[in-house]
Amino acid sequence: VGVIFNMEELNKKVILVGNCDYDGPQIKSFIENNFNADVEDIKTMDGGIAKLDNVDLVLVNRVGRDQRNGLELIDYIKNKNVLIPVMLITNYKDKMDEAMEHGAVEGFGKEDLFNDSERVKQVLSEYL
């Protein structure tokens, strides 16, 4: 008797938090086209907190649509001892370093999607 797999069950679940209507769809498309992953685009930090169940990776913008700092979500996840890798999306190295000091894993910048997509694939491949 063969085992039948539902392909959706094999896909990783990613939430993308706080990105604008221009960047969010581009990042979502990049991930879904390059990995077996389903990406949910969430506008606010509170929305991200509400969606943490059964998530494989959290990508958070440096400043959310609700004007809250992405570090708030990183701190929330780390303070709750939730074992989900979380990445900050930023073009600023000092902000990336700060996020990593707060417990985030190394992320990428939006510019990298166009200027260094191989680096973005490499960063994401560790989690997807």
N, C-alpha and C positions, 0 to 999 in steps of 0.2 A: 504494500500500500504506500503510495507516494504521499509526501507532505505538500500541501498547497500553501504558499505564503501569500499574504496580502501585501503588495508592495508598499502601501501606505504605512504599514506597521514597521517596515524597515527604514523609513525615512526619519531623519533626525528632526526634532522640533526646535525651531529658532524663534525667539521674539526679538523684534527690532523696535526699540523704544525711543520716541521723541524726535524722530526725523521729520523734516518738512515734506510737503507733497512732491517736491522735485527729487530729493535725495532718497527718500524712503523706497519708492518703486524701483529706482536704479539698483540700490543695494539688494533689495528682495530678488529682483530678476537675476542679478549676478550670482547670488548664492544658489537659487533654485536651478539655474542653468549649469552650474559647475559642481553641484553636490547633490546627493540624495537627501534633500532637506525641504521641509515646508516652512515658510517664513510668514509669521503674522506681524503686520505693521501696526504698532500701537502708538498712539499720539502722546500720551501723558505718563509721567512716572507712576502715578497711582494705578493707571491702567496696567502698567508693567508689573507692579506688585501683585495685582489681582490675577495675573496669568502665569505665575511661576510654577504651577503644578505640571509635572511631566515635561519639563523643558530641558533640552540638551545644551543650549547656549543662549545667553542674553547679550545682545548688542545694544548699547545705549549711547545716544548722542551726548556730546559734551554739554549742550544746553537743550533741554526739551522744548516741545511745542508749548508747554505750560510755563516756560521760562525758568524751570527748576534745573539745578545743576545735576548732571548725570552721576556725580559722586554720591548723591543722596541714595540712588538706587543701588549703587555698588555697596555703600555702607549698610543699607538695609539687608541686602542679601548676606553679607559677611557677618553682620550682627546676629542674624537669625540662624547662623551656621548651616545655611542651605548650600549644598555642595553642587552648585551650578557654576560653570565658568562664565564670567561676565567680562566683556570687552568694551572699552570706551572707543567710540569712533571720533577721532579728532586728527586734524592736520598738524597740531602743535605738540612737539616733542615734550615740552615741559608739562603739559596737561596729561599726556600719556604716562609720563613718569609718575606724576602725582596719583593717577588712577591706580597704577601698579602698586604704589605705596599703600593704597587703601585696600588692596587685595584683588584687583582686577588682573586678568592675564593680558599679555601683550595684544593690542588691537591694531587698527590701521586707520589711515585717514581717507576721507572721501576722495581726495585727489589721487590716492594710490589706485583706485578703481580704474582710472584712465592712464596714469603714468607708470604704474608698476603692478599690473593685475596679477603677475606671477607671485609677487610678494604677498598679496592679499590671499591668493589660493593657498600659499604655504602656511600663512598664519592660521587660516580657517581649517586647513586639513587636519590639524592636530585634534580638533574637536568635532569635525563633521566627517 
